[in-house]
Amino acid sequence: MSNNAATIEKTDVVLIGAGIMSATLGALLRQVQPDWSISVFERLDAAAAESSDPWNNAGTGHSALCELNYTPRAADGSVEIAKAIDINERFQVSRQFWSYSVENNVLANPSNFINPIPHVSFTHGADGVEYLRKRHEALSRHPLFEGMEYIADKDEFSRRLPLMAKGRDFSDPVALNWTDYGTDIDFGELTKELLAYLGRSGGDIAFGHEVKNLTKQSDGSWLVKVRNLRTGKSRVINAKFVFVGAGGGALPLLQKSGIKEIAGFGGFPVSGLFLRCKNPELIARHEAKVYGQASVGAPPMSVPHLDTRVINGERGLLFGPYAGWTPKFLKDGKNTDLFKSVRPNNLFSMLGVGVTEMSLVQYLVSELLKSQSGRVEVMEEFLPRAEGKDWDLIIAGQRVQVIRRKGAGGVLELGTAVVAAEDGTIAGLLGASPGASTCVSAMLDVMKRCFPSEFASWEPKLKEMVPSLGVKLSENKALFNEVWDWSQKALHLDAANTPEHSGVASHA
Ligand SMILES: Cc1cc2nc3c(=O)[nH]c(=O)nc-3n(C[C@H](O)[C@H](O)[C@H](O)COP(=O)(O)OP(=O)(O)OC[C@H]3O[C@@H](n4cnc5c(N)ncnc54)[C@H](O)[C@@H]3O)c2cc1C
């Protein structure tokens, strides 16, 4: 198809991918700029079918209450909490936007997508116990983490985590950092509801449409070439702004756009596997998201956790993740994805990582060699009486870890990176962690960087949606208390709404 004027459709904004990131950006933009036309293109036939699907991620509302990789040990033995504060602050931004959205009919019943579940850190052995004692000491006096408990008593451990206590040898000391107000989130449902809002407020959402190419025009706009995968026909859309919310597919598309900001970036795919419990009795006896410590040499995203899930109103339980490996950048991707992403401008970054990340490679190889009984053995650290028959192996989403140029080589990063062109006409999100929980702050960042002149005029509306915008809640306790109370109520997260009390069914 030629790109002649007659066949070119025009829109203000193209969002590539129907995952939580595009859905969030679409919902934000719709409210600050209702007159803009917005088109979403998704290659699959449904929203949130890649990483944002509830069983493709762990659904943890990451706020550093339980994830030990955000509270590393300092050289002097103390516990550093700066990263934890940052993640928690960003999660508060998401909570506020979701609360506003519930109160303003953007989102429906909050229990469809967010539910209260205790967040718990778990260690054992004298060293691990001491670490959690110090972590509790450092965090519990901080306003964002008030109420966190330290538990090292085996009877209390057994009362709170009966499944983890069964058959445990308590001569190996255990400790917990326990916070009642953690959350489980169904990011798939959240994505669908945000996109439904975008659709009913005039957005155009095309499923089964794959974006093939992006070409910059002399006026700064973009020609977006899209293929309808059902009919094989192509469409060309002229957009003033493009957001590449394609998850693992973002790197190749940003490379195709040719923007200089993507030079040097590469991606390293790691797939995740979970064990999903199919025994209703076990599911009913555990109610917490319990995060342990990564084993030596393993990357932070491999931290094992035993997770209560609430999906479609039903309780579930998963353990993992175990790492898998394929060269695909999406779960539904191609085996050529990794190879095709290697460019002259990122070759040295990628080779550099190949040399420096030998421990990751060794870890992946050991994970790939694990059998079902090997996986159950790993789970025994959490569930000493685990039995393989109670668990099914499921394949989770694909993560593409960011490789960034550093010196003559490259570094592997475990976070997310917003890559935006200098002129603000295109932006995309790379990486997977802390991921969906911080989608609102990530998308506000995109808006600020790409629309500097509009952003000031958007601020009053944005502050209605996120009252703490521009303020550090960790330094403003009164505002934190205010937005916390508001979001607890708006999102139905107070005690009366825990799954136990709200009659959520317990299912395999
Ligand atoms: C194992 C695992 C566990 C995780 N656990 C958590 C957790 O507990 N808490 C948390 O907050 N986060 C977690 N995450 C991260 C979180 O899932 C992701 O950060 C988030 O879902 C990414 O959303 P996204 O919209 O960027 O991408 P996705 O949800 O992957 O959506 C991208 C969409 O783009 C589409 N697409 C790709 N290429 C094209 C193209 N060319 N044209 C059209 N469409 C295209 C894809 O089909 C897909 O639907 C986890 C991730 C994994 C893999």
The ligand as a Gaussian input file, in Angstrom:
#p B3LYP/6-31G(d) Opt

LIG

0 1
 C        6.483000     -12.882000      35.801000
 C        6.090000     -11.462000      36.017000
 C        5.647000     -11.038000      37.262000
 C        5.300000      -9.706000      37.456000
 N        4.788000      -9.336000      38.663000
 C        4.372000      -8.066000      38.855000
 C        3.770000      -7.695000      40.079000
 O        3.585000      -8.515000      40.972000
 N        3.392000      -6.398000      40.239000
 C        3.587000      -5.465000      39.262000
 O        3.251000      -4.316000      39.481000
 N        4.152000      -5.796000      38.085000
 C        4.532000      -7.067000      37.849000
 N        5.075000      -7.434000      36.661000
 C        5.288000      -6.398000      35.636000
 C        4.001000      -6.045000      34.900000
 O        3.320000      -7.216000      34.527000
 C        4.361000      -5.223000      33.679000
 O        5.183000      -4.133000      34.062000
 C        3.149000      -4.632000      32.986000
 O        2.123000      -5.584000      32.819000
 C        3.596000      -4.083000      31.638000
 O        2.505000      -3.488000      31.005000
 P        2.648000      -2.973000      29.527000
 O        1.372000      -2.308000      29.196000
 O        3.896000      -2.184000      29.377000
 O        2.907000      -4.296000      28.658000
 P        1.952000      -5.518000      28.288000
 O        0.912000      -5.796000      29.285000
 O        2.862000      -6.637000      27.903000
 O        1.202000      -4.984000      27.004000
 C        1.871000      -4.718000      25.797000
 C        0.889000      -4.970000      24.671000
 O        1.467000      -4.524000      23.453000
 C        1.097000      -5.424000      22.422000
 N        2.028000      -5.255000      21.310000
 C        3.345000      -5.579000      21.269000
 N        3.864000      -5.259000      20.068000
 C        2.861000      -4.709000      19.341000
 C        2.768000      -4.182000      18.025000
 N        3.827000      -4.143000      17.222000
 N        1.585000      -3.725000      17.586000
 C        0.479000      -3.751000      18.397000
 N        0.512000      -4.241000      19.642000
 C        1.688000      -4.700000      20.119000
 C        1.184000      -6.772000      23.113000
 O        0.433000      -7.756000      22.434000
 C        0.619000      -6.463000      24.489000
 O       -0.776000      -6.686000      24.560000
 C        5.411000      -8.760000      36.409000
 C        5.837000      -9.187000      35.149000
 C        6.149000     -10.524000      34.939000
 C        6.546000     -10.966000      33.572000

